[in-house]
Amino acid sequence: MKIFLLGAAVGYVLGAKAGRARYDQIVRTYRKAADHPMVQGAAGVVRAKVGEKVGDKVPFIRPQGRNGHRVGQPTVTRA
């Protein structure tokens, strides 16, 4: 347990040193990759294959948009 806590502390410090700029860079890179048409196509194929195997056993969950809201739902903005 002590080793885990030490590792978590070291990871926190190193992550904090990397800073917000690096975090934003990682998020931008992830979003660019996730929004790429080839990735979207592959995800659709995977969803279809899983749907064939699983069928109606698992309820369908709609993907979330970038702002965390469900896709197709209006976004509430505050003035």
MOPAC internal coordinates of N, CA, C and O (Angstrom, degrees):
PM7 1SCF
backbone

  N    0.0000 0     0.00 0     0.00 0    0    0    0
  C    1.4541 1     0.00 0     0.00 0    1    0    0
  C    1.5295 1   110.34 1     0.00 0    2    1    0
  O    1.2310 1   120.67 1   140.67 1    3    2    1
  N    1.3354 1   116.32 1   -39.33 1    3    2    1
  C    1.4682 1   119.69 1   179.98 1    5    3    2
  C    1.5192 1   110.70 1   -64.41 1    6    5    3
  O    1.2310 1   120.77 1   143.03 1    7    6    5
  N    1.3435 1   116.13 1   -36.97 1    7    6    5
  C    1.4638 1   119.23 1  -179.91 1    9    7    6
  C    1.5205 1   110.16 1   -66.14 1   10    9    7
  O    1.2310 1   120.60 1   140.11 1   11   10    9
  N    1.3300 1   116.45 1   -39.89 1   11   10    9
  C    1.4642 1   120.11 1   177.69 1   13   11   10
  C    1.5267 1   111.20 1   -61.08 1   14   13   11
  O    1.2310 1   120.63 1   133.47 1   15   14   13
  N    1.3298 1   116.40 1   -46.53 1   15   14   13
  C    1.4663 1   120.45 1  -179.99 1   17   15   14
  C    1.5189 1   111.56 1   -63.51 1   18   17   15
  O    1.2310 1   120.63 1   140.66 1   19   18   17
  N    1.3400 1   116.40 1   -39.34 1   19   18   17
  C    1.4583 1   120.20 1   177.32 1   21   19   18
  C    1.5275 1   110.03 1   -63.29 1   22   21   19
  O    1.2310 1   120.55 1   136.05 1   23   22   21
  N    1.3327 1   116.56 1   -43.95 1   23   22   21
  C    1.4610 1   120.42 1   178.46 1   25   23   22
  C    1.5125 1   112.07 1   -62.91 1   26   25   23
  O    1.2310 1   120.63 1   139.20 1   27   26   25
  N    1.3290 1   116.41 1   -40.80 1   27   26   25
  C    1.4632 1   120.43 1   178.28 1   29   27   26
  C    1.5270 1   110.80 1   -64.22 1   30   29   27
  O    1.2310 1   120.47 1   139.28 1   31   30   29
  N    1.3285 1   116.70 1   -40.72 1   31   30   29
  C    1.4675 1   120.68 1   179.48 1   33   31   30
  C    1.5261 1   110.64 1   -64.93 1   34   33   31
  O    1.2310 1   120.47 1   136.31 1   35   34   33
  N    1.3211 1   116.70 1   -43.69 1   35   34   33
  C    1.4717 1   120.58 1   179.48 1   37   35   34
  C    1.5307 1   109.61 1   -64.02 1   38   37   35
  O    1.2310 1   120.32 1   137.07 1   39   38   37
  N    1.3289 1   117.00 1   -42.93 1   39   38   37
  C    1.4594 1   120.27 1   178.74 1   41   39   38
  C    1.5182 1   112.05 1   -62.46 1   42   41   39
  O    1.2310 1   120.86 1   141.15 1   43   42   41
  N    1.3205 1   115.97 1   -38.85 1   43   42   41
  C    1.4646 1   120.53 1   179.05 1   45   43   42
  C    1.5213 1   110.67 1   -64.19 1   46   45   43
  O    1.2310 1   120.64 1   133.91 1   47   46   45
  N    1.3332 1   116.39 1   -46.09 1   47   46   45
  C    1.4687 1   120.38 1  -178.68 1   49   47   46
  C    1.5223 1   110.53 1   -64.35 1   50   49   47
  O    1.2310 1   120.33 1   134.46 1   51   50   49
  N    1.3295 1   116.97 1   -45.54 1   51   50   49
  C    1.4625 1   119.46 1   179.97 1   53   51   50
  C    1.5261 1   110.88 1   -65.18 1   54   53   51
  O    1.2310 1   120.59 1   141.35 1   55   54   53
  N    1.3270 1   116.49 1   -38.65 1   55   54   53
  C    1.4615 1   119.25 1   177.67 1   57   55   54
  C    1.5155 1   111.87 1   -65.69 1   58   57   55
  O    1.2310 1   120.44 1   141.77 1   59   58   57
  N    1.3264 1   116.77 1   -38.23 1   59   58   57
  C    1.4578 1   120.60 1   179.11 1   61   59   58
  C    1.5243 1   110.70 1   -67.10 1   62   61   59
  O    1.2310 1   120.64 1   145.00 1   63   62   61
  N    1.3257 1   116.38 1   -35.00 1   63   62   61
  C    1.4666 1   119.30 1   178.89 1   65   63   62
  C    1.5255 1   110.92 1   -68.65 1   66   65   63
  O    1.2310 1   120.45 1   148.14 1   67   66   65
  N    1.3386 1   116.74 1   -31.86 1   67   66   65
  C    1.4649 1   119.92 1   179.23 1   69   67   66
  C    1.5260 1   109.88 1   -64.30 1   70   69   67
  O    1.2310 1   120.49 1   144.85 1   71   70   69
  N    1.3173 1   116.68 1   -35.15 1   71   70   69
  C    1.4582 1   121.11 1   172.87 1   73   71   70
  C    1.5064 1   115.34 1    83.28 1   74   73   71
  O    1.2310 1   122.30 1    -5.84 1   75   74   73
  N    1.3047 1   113.20 1   174.16 1   75   74   73
  C    1.4558 1   122.05 1  -176.53 1   77   75   74
  C    1.5226 1   111.76 1   -66.75 1   78   77   75
  O    1.2310 1   120.34 1   145.41 1   79   78   77
  N    1.3255 1   116.96 1   -34.59 1   79   78   77
  C    1.4602 1   119.99 1  -177.88 1   81   79   78
  C    1.5292 1   110.68 1   -61.25 1   82   81   79
  O    1.2310 1   120.44 1   136.99 1   83   82   81
  N    1.3201 1   116.77 1   -43.01 1   83   82   81
  C    1.4649 1   120.62 1   179.33 1   85   83   82
  C    1.5284 1   110.54 1   -67.03 1   86   85   83
  O    1.2310 1   120.48 1   139.64 1   87   86   85
  N    1.3224 1   116.69 1   -40.36 1   87   86   85
  C    1.4606 1   120.80 1   177.51 1   89   87   86
  C    1.5268 1   110.17 1   -59.77 1   90   89   87
  O    1.2310 1   120.56 1   133.64 1   91   90   89
  N    1.3266 1   116.54 1   -46.36 1   91   90   89
  C    1.4620 1   120.48 1   179.34 1   93   91   90
  C    1.5226 1   111.11 1   -62.50 1   94   93   91
  O    1.2310 1   120.39 1   142.46 1   95   94   93
  N    1.3321 1   116.86 1   -37.54 1   95   94   93
  C    1.4621 1   120.79 1   178.35 1   97   95   94
  C    1.5287 1   110.40 1   -63.98 1   98   97   95
  O    1.2310 1   120.47 1   137.07 1   99   98   97
  N    1.3269 1   116.70 1   -42.93 1   99   98   97
  C    1.4648 1   120.73 1   179.21 1  101   99   98
  C    1.5225 1   110.20 1   -63.73 1  102  101   99
  O    1.2310 1   119.94 1   137.09 1  103  102  101
  N    1.3286 1   117.73 1   -42.91 1  103  102  101
  C    1.4687 1   121.37 1  -179.96 1  105  103  102
  C    1.5198 1   110.39 1   -64.19 1  106  105  103
  O    1.2310 1   119.95 1   136.80 1  107  106  105
  N    1.3313 1   117.70 1   -43.20 1  107  106  105
  C    1.4694 1   120.56 1   178.44 1  109  107  106
  C    1.5231 1   111.19 1   -61.01 1  110  109  107
  O    1.2310 1   120.56 1   137.13 1  111  110  109
  N    1.3212 1   116.53 1   -42.87 1  111  110  109
  C    1.4623 1   120.60 1   179.88 1  113  111  110
  C    1.5233 1   110.50 1   -64.29 1  114  113  111
  O    1.2310 1   120.30 1   136.45 1  115  114  113
  N    1.3241 1   117.04 1   -43.55 1  115  114  113
  C    1.4661 1   121.00 1   178.20 1  117  115  114
  C    1.5286 1   110.92 1   -60.53 1  118  117  115
  O    1.2310 1   120.53 1   132.79 1  119  118  117
  N    1.3164 1   116.60 1   -47.21 1  119  118  117
  C    1.4674 1   119.87 1  -178.19 1  121  119  118
  C    1.5182 1   111.58 1   -64.64 1  122  121  119
  O    1.2310 1   120.63 1   140.47 1  123  122  121
  N    1.3349 1   116.40 1   -39.53 1  123  122  121
  C    1.4544 1   119.89 1   178.63 1  125  123  122
  C    1.5275 1   110.02 1   -61.62 1  126  125  123
  O    1.2310 1   120.74 1   137.05 1  127  126  125
  N    1.3335 1   116.20 1   -42.95 1  127  126  125
  C    1.4602 1   120.30 1   179.29 1  129  127  126
  C    1.5273 1   110.74 1   -68.38 1  130  129  127
  O    1.2310 1   120.01 1   136.75 1  131  130  129
  N    1.3295 1   117.59 1   -43.25 1  131  130  129
  C    1.4651 1   121.17 1  -177.46 1  133  131  130
  C    1.5245 1   111.44 1   -67.16 1  134  133  131
  O    1.2310 1   119.73 1   150.73 1  135  134  133
  N    1.3268 1   118.13 1   -29.27 1  135  134  133
  C    1.4573 1   121.63 1  -178.81 1  137  135  134
  C    1.5293 1   112.82 1   -88.11 1  138  137  135
  O    1.2310 1   119.95 1   175.50 1  139  138  137
  N    1.3248 1   117.70 1    -4.50 1  139  138  137
  C    1.4608 1   121.34 1  -178.39 1  141  139  138
  C    1.5313 1   109.13 1   -65.82 1  142  141  139
  O    1.2310 1   120.20 1   -42.60 1  143  142  141
  N    1.3293 1   117.23 1   137.40 1  143  142  141
  C    1.4711 1   120.10 1  -177.55 1  145  143  142
  C    1.5317 1   113.89 1   -58.00 1  146  145  143
  O    1.2310 1   119.92 1   143.83 1  147  146  145
  N    1.3224 1   117.75 1   -36.17 1  147  146  145
  C    1.4713 1   119.25 1   179.66 1  149  147  146
  C    1.5303 1   111.01 1   -65.91 1  150  149  147
  O    1.2310 1   120.32 1   141.14 1  151  150  149
  N    1.3189 1   116.99 1   -38.86 1  151  150  149
  C    1.4579 1   120.98 1   178.71 1  153  151  150
  C    1.5167 1   109.64 1   -67.75 1  154  153  151
  O    1.2310 1   120.33 1   137.70 1  155  154  153
  N    1.3349 1   116.98 1   -42.30 1  155  154  153
  C    1.4550 1   120.60 1   178.31 1  157  155  154
  C    1.5288 1   110.69 1   -61.48 1  158  157  155
  O    1.2310 1   120.80 1   138.46 1  159  158  157
  N    1.3288 1   116.07 1   -41.54 1  159  158  157
  C    1.4692 1   120.11 1   178.53 1  161  159  158
  C    1.5180 1   111.85 1   -63.63 1  162  161  159
  O    1.2310 1   120.79 1   136.65 1  163  162  161
  N    1.3259 1   116.09 1   -43.35 1  163  162  161
  C    1.4666 1   119.99 1   179.31 1  165  163  162
  C    1.5219 1   110.67 1   -64.84 1  166  165  163
  O    1.2310 1   120.33 1   141.10 1  167  166  165
  N    1.3155 1   116.98 1   -38.90 1  167  166  165
  C    1.4612 1   120.45 1   178.53 1  169  167  166
  C    1.5296 1   110.25 1   -64.42 1  170  169  167
  O    1.2310 1   120.10 1   141.99 1  171  170  169
  N    1.3104 1   117.41 1   -38.01 1  171  170  169
  C    1.4632 1   120.85 1   177.43 1  173  171  170
  C    1.5188 1   111.86 1   -64.14 1  174  173  171
  O    1.2310 1   120.82 1   139.14 1  175  174  173
  N    1.3307 1   116.04 1   -40.86 1  175  174  173
  C    1.4661 1   120.26 1   178.05 1  177  175  174
  C    1.5255 1   110.07 1   -64.01 1  178  177  175
  O    1.2310 1   120.61 1   135.85 1  179  178  177
  N    1.3172 1   116.43 1   -44.15 1  179  178  177
  C    1.4682 1   120.52 1   179.61 1  181  179  178
  C    1.5224 1   110.34 1   -62.63 1  182  181  179
  O    1.2310 1   120.31 1   135.86 1  183  182  181
  N    1.3467 1   117.01 1   -44.14 1  183  182  181
  C    1.4669 1   119.85 1   178.55 1  185  183  182
  C    1.5201 1   111.25 1   -60.12 1  186  185  183
  O    1.2310 1   120.51 1   138.70 1  187  186  185
  N    1.3425 1   116.64 1   -41.30 1  187  186  185
  C    1.4597 1   120.42 1  -179.55 1  189  187  186
  C    1.5330 1   110.72 1   -65.10 1  190  189  187
  O    1.2310 1   120.53 1   136.47 1  191  190  189
  N    1.3239 1   116.59 1   -43.53 1  191  190  189
  C    1.4722 1   120.11 1  -179.63 1  193  191  190
  C    1.5213 1   111.31 1   -66.10 1  194  193  191
  O    1.2310 1   120.19 1   138.81 1  195  194  193
  N    1.3197 1   117.25 1   -41.19 1  195  194  193
  C    1.4614 1   120.47 1   177.69 1  197  195  194
  C    1.5263 1   109.39 1   -65.47 1  198  197  195
  O    1.2310 1   120.40 1   140.22 1  199  198  197
  N    1.3196 1   116.84 1   -39.78 1  199  198  197
  C    1.4572 1   120.71 1   178.00 1  201  199  198
  C    1.5196 1   112.01 1   -61.37 1  202  201  199
  O    1.2310 1   120.50 1   142.38 1  203  202  201
  N    1.3410 1   116.65 1   -37.62 1  203  202  201
  C    1.4654 1   120.50 1   177.23 1  205  203  202
  C    1.5286 1   111.01 1   -64.60 1  206  205  203
  O    1.2310 1   120.71 1   137.72 1  207  206  205
  N    1.3150 1   116.24 1   -42.28 1  207  206  205
  C    1.4637 1   120.96 1  -176.98 1  209  207  206
  C    1.5251 1   112.21 1   -73.86 1  210  209  207
  O    1.2310 1   120.84 1   137.65 1  211  210  209
  N    1.3351 1   116.00 1   -42.35 1  211  210  209
  C    1.4578 1   120.45 1  -173.44 1  213  211  210
  C    1.5210 1   111.39 1   -87.56 1  214  213  211
  O    1.2310 1   120.36 1   140.92 1  215  214  213
  N    1.3135 1   116.92 1   -39.08 1  215  214  213
  C    1.4583 1   120.61 1  -178.88 1  217  215  214
  C    1.5119 1   111.87 1    70.95 1  218  217  215
  O    1.2310 1   120.47 1    48.23 1  219  218  217
  N    1.3193 1   116.71 1  -131.77 1  219  218  217
  C    1.4653 1   121.92 1  -177.05 1  221  219  218
  C    1.5196 1   112.64 1   -92.74 1  222  221  219
  O    1.2310 1   119.62 1  -166.47 1  223  222  221
  N    1.3011 1   118.33 1    13.53 1  223  222  221
  C    1.4654 1   121.30 1  -176.47 1  225  223  222
  C    1.5196 1   112.63 1   -72.94 1  226  225  223
  O    1.2310 1   120.08 1   152.34 1  227  226  225
  N    1.3268 1   117.44 1   -27.66 1  227  226  225
  C    1.4665 1   121.83 1  -177.54 1  229  227  226
  C    1.5208 1   108.22 1  -120.04 1  230  229  227
  O    1.2310 1   119.80 1   -49.77 1  231  230  229
  N    1.3314 1   117.98 1   130.23 1  231  230  229
  C    1.4654 1   119.32 1   179.00 1  233  231  230
  C    1.5231 1   111.21 1   -66.35 1  234  233  231
  O    1.2310 1   120.82 1   -32.53 1  235  234  233
  N    1.3079 1   116.04 1   147.47 1  235  234  233
  C    1.4650 1   121.52 1   179.57 1  237  235  234
  C    1.5163 1   109.82 1   -74.03 1  238  237  235
  O    1.2310 1   120.64 1   -46.31 1  239  238  237
  N    1.3208 1   116.38 1   133.69 1  239  238  237
  C    1.4604 1   122.61 1   177.56 1  241  239  238
  C    1.5174 1   107.20 1  -116.90 1  242  241  239
  O    1.2310 1   121.13 1   -56.20 1  243  242  241
  N    1.3297 1   115.45 1   123.80 1  243  242  241
  C    1.4587 1   118.92 1   179.66 1  245  243  242
  C    1.5169 1   110.37 1   -73.33 1  246  245  243
  O    1.2310 1   120.14 1   -37.48 1  247  246  245
  N    1.3433 1   117.33 1   142.52 1  247  246  245
  C    1.4634 1   119.55 1   178.79 1  249  247  246
  C    1.5264 1   111.47 1   -68.19 1  250  249  247
  O    1.2310 1   121.24 1   -24.62 1  251  250  249
  N    1.3145 1   115.23 1   155.38 1  251  250  249
  C    1.4582 1   120.48 1   178.47 1  253  251  250
  C    1.5189 1   109.58 1   -95.39 1  254  253  251
  O    1.2310 1   121.65 1   -31.72 1  255  254  253
  N    1.3172 1   114.44 1   148.28 1  255  254  253
  C    1.4518 1   120.45 1   175.77 1  257  255  254
  C    1.5257 1   110.19 1   -81.13 1  258  257  255
  O    1.2310 1   120.68 1     1.75 1  259  258  257
  N    1.2932 1   116.30 1  -178.25 1  259  258  257
  C    1.4637 1   121.38 1  -177.76 1  261  259  258
  C    1.5189 1   112.87 1   -62.65 1  262  261  259
  O    1.2310 1   120.39 1   148.84 1  263  262  261
  N    1.3305 1   116.86 1   -31.16 1  263  262  261
  C    1.4580 1   119.73 1  -177.06 1  265  263  262
  C    1.5243 1   112.15 1   -87.57 1  266  265  263
  O    1.2310 1   119.76 1  -173.77 1  267  266  265
  N    1.3300 1   118.06 1     6.23 1  267  266  265
  C    1.4509 1   121.38 1   176.87 1  269  267  266
  C    1.5125 1   114.26 1    88.66 1  270  269  267
  O    1.2310 1   120.07 1   173.87 1  271  270  269
  N    1.3456 1   117.48 1    -6.13 1  271  270  269
  C    1.4581 1   120.82 1   178.93 1  273  271  270
  C    1.5178 1   108.96 1   -87.04 1  274  273  271
  O    1.2310 1   121.13 1   -25.34 1  275  274  273
  N    1.2798 1   115.44 1   154.66 1  275  274  273
  C    1.4546 1   119.52 1   176.36 1  277  275  274
  C    1.5214 1   108.98 1   -63.92 1  278  277  275
  O    1.2310 1   121.05 1   -36.57 1  279  278  277
  N    1.3272 1   115.60 1   143.43 1  279  278  277
  C    1.4531 1   120.98 1   179.62 1  281  279  278
  C    1.5181 1   108.35 1   -65.45 1  282  281  279
  O    1.2310 1   120.37 1   -46.53 1  283  282  281
  N    1.3077 1   116.90 1   133.47 1  283  282  281
  C    1.4477 1   121.80 1   178.77 1  285  283  282
  C    1.5130 1   113.50 1    94.78 1  286  285  283
  O    1.2310 1   119.90 1   170.92 1  287  286  285
  N    1.3128 1   117.80 1    -9.08 1  287  286  285
  C    1.4504 1   120.26 1   177.24 1  289  287  286
  C    1.5301 1   109.24 1   -96.08 1  290  289  287
  O    1.2310 1   120.39 1   -36.28 1  291  290  289
  N    1.3102 1   116.85 1   143.72 1  291  290  289
  C    1.4623 1   118.63 1   179.65 1  293  291  290
  C    1.5418 1   111.35 1   -67.17 1  294  293  291
  O    1.2310 1   121.47 1   -32.54 1  295  294  293
  N    1.2946 1   114.80 1   147.46 1  295  294  293
  C    1.4475 1   120.72 1   178.52 1  297  295  294
  C    1.5298 1   108.37 1   -94.43 1  298  297  295
  O    1.2310 1   120.72 1   -50.64 1  299  298  297
  N    1.3164 1   116.22 1   129.36 1  299  298  297
  C    1.4654 1   120.94 1   179.32 1  301  299  298
  C    1.5210 1   107.68 1   -89.35 1  302  301  299
  O    1.2310 1   120.79 1   -55.56 1  303  302  301
  N    1.3112 1   116.09 1   124.44 1  303  302  301
  C    1.4626 1   120.12 1   178.05 1  305  303  302
  C    1.5101 1   108.89 1  -110.29 1  306  305  303
  O    1.2310 1   121.01 1   -34.22 1  307  306  305
  N    1.3006 1   115.67 1   145.78 1  307  306  305
  C    1.4595 1   120.82 1   178.78 1  309  307  306
  C    1.5170 1   109.32 1  -111.16 1  310  309  307
  O    1.2310 1   121.09 1   -41.08 1  311  310  309
  N    1.3191 1   115.53 1   138.92 1  311  310  309
  C    1.4595 1   120.22 1  -178.48 1  313  311  310
  C    1.5074 1   111.40 1   -83.58 1  314  313  311
  O    1.2310 1   120.10 1   180.00 1  315  314  313

